[in-house]
Structure formats: structure tokens, C-alpha cells
């Protein structure tokens, strides 16, 4: 199931408090990837793929929410999984990173780990997909763009490098999740959890969905600002 990226970013909120945002984004040449692969909370982000075991993502996030370190949580889940050789699992928490690619994943497969992110993929055209996804995320070209937007840019770079090699599969999908520790439920609530479940142009459609959702939310704020204040 193609490629994904998990990230951790530290920032200072409007009150001067230190916070962390987590993000995960994925695309594949199958429908409905958003129901299977990306998981995130205000304690971390996890992606499960290749021969997907959704419980690895769900339980991985539950373990992070319970206070386990990401490497301990995901390693424990993999060690209890009979399908471990066919799994890819990676993620980040406040302090660590973890990435695993089983030896029975389909070529090309692999992963890379940066200081604050992980990228993994399988059934790819080559290693450039992973490298370009990571490089796009690390690039300074995006300035202060929201994390959701930068995650889409990272997927776009990997897709442009070749992406999923199964060109005979036209129906594709993509998804992203962003979560933050600041507890502000009003911050980007309508465009930090987006999915495109069935399309032939997943990255372009995910970007359009993001931009449309953001515009719609901003319109609501503008038109109903007075009522919100009351």
C-alpha cells in the first residue's frame, strides 16, 4: 500500500506555551486508504501499510495515549503479530521515531527516518519516492504554510517521483490527519482530517479538498464572527 509520512513539529502557541503538532499523510493505488493507514492523536502519529493490519495503527495510538514510547509501543505490537514480515509500520511521538519494513514486503519497499519524521513505502517505482517525499517535507520553500498543506506537498513530490508502481490500477486514494497538543478545538478543525476515497488523481483532489475546506471554514468565520463572539 504505497507511501506515507509521519511528522512531529514543536511550536509556541499564542500564549507562549510550547506545543507539538503531529501529522500523517498517505496515498495509494487503492480506494479508501484513509480508513486503513493513518492514525494520529495529540500524543503521536502512526501509519500502518503493506499487508495492512489496522489494529497496529489503532492500538499504536492507544499505547501512545497511555504513555508508552513510540518505539516500545510499535515494536511490541509487531512482535505479537504473526504477519510481521509483511508489515510496514512507522510513526513518531513527542521524543522518538520508529520505522519498520518487513522482509516480505513487495518491491520496491523501504523507509527513511529523519530527526522529526518517518517515511515508508512499498510497491513503489523506486527509492526516489521515499527520498523525494522526505526532501519535500524538509524543504524551506513552504515557509509558514500549515502542516496539512506541507504534507500534501510531500505526497506530491513522492507521486511525481513515480509513486505506486501499479499503473494498471486507476482508482486511487489519499488522506491526511493533523493533531496538536494545545487542546484548541477551534484550530483548523475542518481541514486537518481529510480523505479522498476514490479518484484517478488523488494528490490533486486532496489538495483541492483541503483548499475548499479551508476556504469554507474561513467564510463561516467571516460571516458569523459576531455571533461566535457572542
N, C-alpha and C positions, 0 to 999 in steps of 0.2 A: 504493500500500500504506500507507494511513492514517498514524499518527503515532508518533513515538518521541522519547526524551530520552536524552542522554548527559551524564554529570556527572563532575566531579573534586572530591574533598574532601581537604584536608590535616588531619592529626590527629597526636596524640602517643600512642605506644603505652605499654604498662605499664612499659617500661624507660626511658621518657623520650625515646625517639628519634622524630624526625619521619618520618612516613609519609604515603602517599597512597592513597586508595581510589578506584576508578573504577566507574561503574555505567552500564548501558544497559538501557532497557525499551521495549517496543513492543507495540502491539495493532493488529489489522486485521480486516476482514470477509472473511477467507480462512483456511483451515486451515494449520497448520504454520509460522507465521511465525518460530518460534524456530530453524528450520533455515536461514533465509534472511537475516534482517536484523541481529540483534545480535551484536556481536563485542567481546571485551574481553580484556585481559591485565594484568599488573602494570605495563604501560607506557602504557595508554590504553584508550579505548572508542570504537567506531565503529558507525554504523548506516547500512546501505545500503537504499534503498527506491525507490518509484515503479516504473519498469520495472527490476526488481531485477537487478543484476549481483553475484552472490555473491562473485566474485573481488575486487571493490572492498573488501569487508569483510575477507576473508581476507588479501589482500595488504596492505591498510592496516595491519592489526595486525602483520603480519610486518615491515613497514617501520618501524613504531614500535618493535618489539622490536630492530630493527637500529640504532636510534638516530636515525632521521630525525624531524624535527619534524612534527607532525600536518598543518600547512598544506602543507608541502612534499610529504609522502607522498601525501595525498589529491588535491592538485592535479595531481601527476604522473600518478597513476592515471587521473584524469578526462581529462587531455589526451591520453592514449593510447587512450581509449575512444571508438569511433565512435558509441556511443549516448548520449554525454554530455548532449544536450539533453533526454533523457527520464529522466535520473537525479536522485535526491536522495541526497546523501552528507554526513554530518556526524560530528563527533567531537571528542574532547578528548585532550590528553596532559598531561604534567607542567606545561608552561608556556603552552600555547596552545589555541586553539579554531579550528574550521573548519566552515563550513556552506555548502552549495551546493544550489540548486534549478534544474534546467534549465528553459528556457523552454517546453518541450513537455510538462511535467508536467500532469496533469489538475487542473482547478479543483475546489475551492479548494486552492491549494498555496502553500507558503511556509515560512519558517523564522525563528527568532529566536536571538540569541546573547547569553548573559549572561556575567558575569565567570568563572564556573566551569562553565558548562553550555551545551548547544545543544539546541534542539527543532526538529523539522521534521515536515511532514506534507503529504499530498496527498489528493485526493478527499474533502476534509473539508466539513462543513457551513458553515464559515467561519473567519475568523481567530481567533475567540474560543477555538477548540480549542487552538491553539498558545499563546495568551496565558494561558489558564487553567491549562494544564499547567505552564508556566513559573512562574506565580504560586503554584501549589500547592507546587512544589518549593522556592521561595524563602521560603515561609511559616514563621514561627517556631512555628506551632501544634503541630508534630510533636515538639517537644522533642528528646530524645536518642534517638529511635527509630532502629533500624537503617536503613541506606541502602536495603536491599531493600524494606522496608516503606514508606519515603517515596517510592520510585519507583512503587510500586503506587498510592499516594495521588495522585501526579501524573498517572498514566494515568487514574485515576478522575475527576479533575477535567476532563480533556480529553474523556473519554467523556460526562460529564454535560453539557458544553457543546455536544454534538452529535456529536463524533467523526466517524467514517467515514460519509459520506452515503448509502452504498449499502444502504438499509434492506431491499431485496429479497433481500440475501444474509444468510441466517440463521446459517450456520456461520462462526464466528469463532475467533480465537486470540490469545494473548498470551504474552509471555516476558520474563524479566529475567536479567541477569548482573551480578555484582559481583566485582571482583578488587582485591587490595591488594598494596602493595609490601613488607609486613612479613614475608612468607615463612612465616607461621604457618599451616600446613596444617590445624590443628585449629579455626580460627576460622570458625564458621558454614559448614562445608563442604557441608552437606546442604540448605541453604535459600538459597543465593546463586546458584543456577543452576537456574532453574525454568521450566517450559513448560506451557501448556495448549494442546493442539494442535487440538482440535475441540469447540466448545461454542457455545451461544447466549448465554452470559453470561460473557465472557472475563475481565473485571476481577474480578467476584465470585469466579469459580473460581480465578483466580490468587491472590487474597488467601487463599482457603480452603486452597489447596495450600501456600502459604507458612506459614500458621499451623499446619497439620497437620504439615508437615515440621519446623518449629521445635519443636513440642511433642514429636514423636517423638524428635528428637535430644536434647532435654533429658531425656527419660525414660531414654534409653540412658545418658547421663552419670550420672544419679542412681542407676540400678540397678547399673551396673557401674563405679562410681567407684573402688572398692577395687582391682578387677582392673586398671584403667587405670593407677593409681598404681604397682602392682607391675610 
